[in-house]
Amino acid sequence: MSSVNPNTSGLTLEEFLNIIRKKKEAQLYRNEIRHIFTAFDRHYRGYLTLEDFQKAFKQVAPKLPERITLEVFR
């Protein structure tokens, strides 16, 4: 708690809510990234190949130039 406010031995409700909100936002962001990764990892290998990227991008952005897909993968 001293990292939040070194001059006090406790947290106000507002400080507590801000800490919890930031933690939840980070968790939601991580879950969203995990969901996207899982959608790209169609064979459940735990890693993405260039082929995985290309197939995913062709479905969501079929007119996107292949060079862009390669740049994103790199």
Backbone as CSV, one residue per row, in Angstrom:
resi,resn,N_x,N_y,N_z,CA_x,CA_y,CA_z,C_x,C_y,C_z
1,MET,0.802,-1.197,0.000,0.000,0.000,0.000,0.844,1.259,0.000
2,SER,2.032,1.150,0.514,2.878,2.341,0.557,3.265,2.803,-0.841
3,SER,3.170,1.916,-1.841,3.490,2.339,-3.201,2.403,3.237,-3.774
4,VAL,1.183,3.119,-3.274,0.087,3.973,-3.735,0.176,5.345,-3.093
5,ASN,0.347,5.381,-1.776,0.456,6.649,-1.048,1.361,6.410,0.160
6,PRO,2.637,6.775,0.053,3.588,6.479,1.126,3.311,7.223,2.435
7,ASN,2.446,8.234,2.424,2.164,9.018,3.630,0.997,8.460,4.444
8,THR,0.444,7.332,4.053,-0.690,6.762,4.773,-0.547,5.249,4.854
9,SER,-1.267,4.650,5.765,-1.178,3.201,5.931,-2.387,2.495,5.334
10,GLY,-3.177,3.193,4.543,-4.368,2.579,3.969,-4.725,3.159,2.617
11,LEU,-5.824,2.674,2.076,-6.337,3.118,0.786,-7.722,3.708,0.961
12,THR,-7.987,4.755,0.215,-9.354,5.257,0.173,-10.144,4.372,-0.782
13,LEU,-11.438,4.472,-0.733,-12.280,3.711,-1.655,-11.930,4.053,-3.098
14,GLU,-11.737,5.322,-3.379,-11.402,5.760,-4.742,-10.080,5.149,-5.213
15,GLU,-9.060,5.144,-4.366,-7.761,4.549,-4.727,-7.916,3.045,-4.974
16,PHE,-8.675,2.378,-4.116,-8.912,0.950,-4.256,-9.617,0.648,-5.579
17,LEU,-10.665,1.413,-5.882,-11.415,1.204,-7.126,-10.540,1.450,-8.358
18,ASN,-9.676,2.455,-8.301,-8.767,2.719,-9.423,-7.798,1.568,-9.639
19,ILE,-7.275,1.018,-8.563,-6.351,-0.118,-8.669,-7.061,-1.318,-9.282
20,ILE,-8.255,-1.624,-8.778,-9.025,-2.768,-9.276,-9.410,-2.560,-10.739
21,ARG,-9.816,-1.342,-11.088,-10.206,-1.045,-12.478,-9.034,-1.289,-13.430
22,LYS,-7.843,-0.805,-13.067,-6.660,-0.994,-13.908,-6.326,-2.469,-14.063
23,LYS,-6.447,-3.212,-12.983,-6.172,-4.657,-13.017,-7.157,-5.361,-13.939
24,LYS,-8.430,-5.022,-13.850,-9.458,-5.643,-14.688,-9.256,-5.278,-16.153
25,GLU,-8.908,-4.014,-16.437,-8.664,-3.604,-17.815,-7.514,-4.388,-18.415
26,ALA,-6.444,-4.564,-17.671,-5.291,-5.329,-18.152,-5.690,-6.778,-18.402
27,GLN,-6.518,-7.322,-17.527,-6.968,-8.699,-17.666,-7.827,-8.856,-18.916
28,LEU,-8.746,-7.911,-19.136,-9.604,-7.968,-20.315,-8.770,-7.865,-21.588
29,TYR,-7.787,-6.971,-21.596,-6.919,-6.810,-22.754,-6.168,-8.108,-23.037
30,ARG,-5.632,-8.738,-21.994,-4.906,-9.991,-22.161,-5.833,-11.100,-22.677
31,ASN,-7.045,-11.159,-22.169,-8.007,-12.162,-22.630,-8.380,-11.946,-24.093
32,GLU,-8.501,-10.675,-24.493,-8.810,-10.372,-25.886,-7.670,-10.810,-26.803
33,ILE,-6.440,-10.541,-26.399,-5.281,-10.960,-27.188,-5.216,-12.480,-27.275
34,ARG,-5.466,-13.156,-26.160,-5.473,-14.626,-26.148,-6.545,-15.169,-27.097
35,HIS,-7.705,-14.528,-27.119,-8.788,-14.952,-28.000,-8.384,-14.796,-29.472
36,ILE,-7.766,-13.687,-29.808,-7.311,-13.451,-31.184,-6.240,-14.471,-31.563
37,PHE,-5.289,-14.717,-30.661,-4.234,-15.698,-30.928,-4.851,-17.069,-31.197
38,THR,-5.816,-17.457,-30.375,-6.461,-18.758,-30.535,-7.191,-18.843,-31.873
39,ALA,-7.798,-17.746,-32.302,-8.479,-17.729,-33.599,-7.482,-17.919,-34.742
40,PHE,-6.286,-17.367,-34.607,-5.256,-17.521,-35.630,-4.618,-18.908,-35.584
41,ASP,-4.514,-19.486,-34.402,-3.860,-20.783,-34.211,-4.871,-21.908,-34.417
42,ARG,-5.253,-22.131,-35.652,-6.313,-23.083,-35.985,-5.980,-24.535,-35.645
43,HIS,-4.721,-24.861,-35.588,-4.318,-26.249,-35.314,-3.926,-26.457,-33.851
44,TYR,-4.145,-25.443,-33.025,-3.865,-25.511,-31.582,-2.439,-25.977,-31.274
45,ARG,-1.483,-25.373,-31.975,-0.073,-25.740,-31.780,0.607,-24.881,-30.716
46,GLY,0.026,-23.741,-30.409,0.642,-22.862,-29.424,1.577,-21.853,-30.052
47,TYR,1.650,-21.806,-31.358,2.454,-20.823,-32.082,1.784,-20.548,-33.423
48,LEU,2.142,-19.440,-34.038,1.551,-19.049,-35.316,2.569,-19.149,-36.431
49,THR,2.132,-19.675,-37.530,2.986,-19.743,-38.722,2.551,-18.649,-39.698
50,LEU,3.358,-18.426,-40.696,2.996,-17.468,-41.734,1.696,-17.916,-42.408
51,GLU,1.551,-19.200,-42.618,0.333,-19.729,-43.237,-0.908,-19.417,-42.386
52,ASP,-0.776,-19.546,-41.069,-1.885,-19.203,-40.170,-2.281,-17.735,-40.361
53,PHE,-1.276,-16.875,-40.393,-1.514,-15.440,-40.576,-2.204,-15.174,-41.904
54,GLN,-1.681,-15.763,-42.960,-2.229,-15.520,-44.291,-3.690,-15.956,-44.382
55,LYS,-4.007,-17.120,-43.838,-5.390,-17.611,-43.885,-6.318,-16.698,-43.094
56,ALA,-5.880,-16.278,-41.918,-6.704,-15.411,-41.080,-6.942,-14.063,-41.757
57,PHE,-5.891,-13.484,-42.303,-6.035,-12.180,-42.943,-6.872,-12.260,-44.209
58,LYS,-6.805,-13.378,-44.930,-7.634,-13.527,-46.132,-9.106,-13.576,-45.772
59,GLN,-9.422,-14.095,-44.588,-10.822,-14.149,-44.164,-11.336,-12.787,-43.704
60,VAL,-10.536,-12.068,-42.948,-11.018,-10.802,-42.389,-10.726,-9.593,-43.268
61,ALA,-9.720,-9.697,-44.124,-9.364,-8.575,-45.009,-8.881,-9.120,-46.346
62,PRO,-9.794,-9.668,-47.144,-9.381,-10.334,-48.387,-8.668,-9.438,-49.398
63,LYS,-8.882,-8.135,-49.327,-8.244,-7.213,-50.283,-6.918,-6.656,-49.783
64,LEU,-6.521,-7.049,-48.587,-5.253,-6.577,-48.027,-4.091,-7.175,-48.814
65,PRO,-3.147,-6.350,-49.282,-2.011,-6.878,-50.037,-1.190,-7.873,-49.198
66,GLU,-0.703,-8.903,-49.845,0.054,-9.948,-49.147,1.306,-9.390,-48.476
67,ARG,1.904,-8.362,-49.044,3.106,-7.779,-48.444,2.821,-7.208,-47.052
68,ILE,1.600,-6.708,-46.846,1.212,-6.193,-45.530,1.147,-7.341,-44.530
69,THR,0.570,-8.458,-44.947,0.504,-9.638,-44.082,1.906,-10.084,-43.701
70,LEU,2.802,-10.083,-44.651,4.193,-10.468,-44.367,4.859,-9.511,-43.389
71,GLU,4.610,-8.213,-43.570,5.189,-7.215,-42.655,4.660,-7.388,-41.238
72,VAL,3.368,-7.645,-41.098,2.759,-7.844,-39.778,3.351,-9.097,-39.125
73,PHE,3.506,-10.143,-39.910,4.056,-11.391,-39.362,5.484,-11.209,-38.877
74,ARG,6.262,-10.459,-39.644,7.661,-10.233,-39.241,7.717,-9.413,-37.989
